[in-house]
Amino acid sequence: MMAHPRTEKEKVAVSEREAKYRQRLQKEIDEVQRGLAEVEERLAEKGDYSLGEGDPAIYLWEMNLARRERLRARLEELQAAMARLDRGTYEQCSVCGGRIEEDRLELLPTTRTCSECARKGR
């Protein structure tokens, strides 16, 4: 069975949604990249690990190291979502192929599954 061609009104609605998603994803990508730059600056100086005289700054340095890894992972998720948007598959569930709900994408912009598949644990 062939899908019906989109009307002009449907095409405009899709285009507006995609523009909104793109803007949201890019804003978050920019924020994560700024956070990464800040963390990299903080990681430039490492405290002293001398035996018996550990620098309290080491704790902060290690916290920033963990934060950098979380930010890198988030950036990868966001970039993958942007790539799906570029391919036209951003709203498509990776499990069932159905449409991911707009409300779900608003809350979880990097999600790959619709609510139904997520609820079923797929």
SULBEL-V901976 format. One record per backbone hydrogen bond with DSSP energy under -0.5 kcal/mol. CO is the residue of the C=O (numbers start at 0). NH is the residue of the N-H. E is the energy in kcal/mol with one decimal. If there is no record, write none. Layout:
co=(CO/CO)
nh=(NH/NH)
e=(E/E)
This chain:
co=(6/7/8/9/10/11/12/13/14/15/16/17/18/19/20/21/22/23/24/25/26/27/28/29/30/31/32/33/34/35/36/37/38/39/40/41/43/47/49/54/55/55/56/57/58/59/60/61/62/63/64/65/66/67/68/69/70/71/72/73/74/75/76/77/78/79/80/81/82/83/83/83/84/88/90/92/97/100/101/102/103/107/111/113/114/115/116/117)
nh=(10/11/12/13/14/15/16/17/18/19/20/21/22/23/24/25/26/27/28/29/30/31/32/33/34/35/36/37/38/39/40/41/42/43/43/44/45/54/52/57/58/59/60/61/62/63/64/65/66/67/68/69/70/71/72/73/74/75/76/77/78/79/80/81/82/83/84/85/86/87/88/89/87/91/99/96/92/104/105/106/107/110/93/117/118/119/121/120)
e=(-2.4/-2.1/-2.1/-2.5/-2.4/-2.4/-2.3/-2.8/-2.2/-2.1/-2.8/-2.8/-2.3/-2.3/-3.0/-2.7/-2.2/-2.1/-2.7/-2.6/-2.1/-2.6/-2.6/-2.2/-2.3/-2.6/-2.1/-2.2/-2.4/-2.6/-1.8/-2.0/-2.1/-0.6/-0.9/-0.6/-0.6/-2.5/-1.5/-2.1/-0.9/-0.9/-2.6/-2.7/-2.1/-2.4/-1.9/-2.1/-2.3/-2.4/-1.7/-2.1/-2.7/-2.6/-2.2/-2.4/-2.6/-2.1/-2.0/-2.6/-2.7/-2.2/-2.1/-2.3/-2.1/-2.1/-2.1/-2.4/-2.0/-0.9/-2.8/-0.9/-0.6/-1.4/-4.2/-1.1/-3.5/-2.1/-1.9/-1.7/-3.1/-2.2/-3.3/-2.2/-2.8/-1.8/-2.7/-1.1)
